Amino acid sequence: MVIIEICIGSSCYVRGANNVVEYVNTWIEQYQWEEKVKVKGAFCMGLCSQGLGVKINGNAISGLGLHNIESTLLPLIQQELT
């Protein structure tokens, strides 16, 4: 099971964390990962200076923003599933 934690604190929310949730939920449906990927909300992860706060299986993803969600996050999820 891949656990994706997405910060829903005020700083990340303002920068588009809700869009990350939408992208991930779309991928879960598109790739039929319902039994393989779980999305959780989390409060401040202390990653504000590194981009949107997202962790995959406890590992922080740095530099994530709305401009690179698909090119950065999707391959990392796919890698964790292999």
PyMOL commands that set and color helices and strands:
alter all, ss='L'
color gray80, all
select helices_A, chain A and resi 10-14+17-30+48-50+66-81
alter helices_A, ss='H'
color red, helices_A
select strands_A, chain A and resi 2-7+37-42+54-56+59-60
alter strands_A, ss='S'
color yellow, strands_A
deselect
rebuild
show_as cartoon
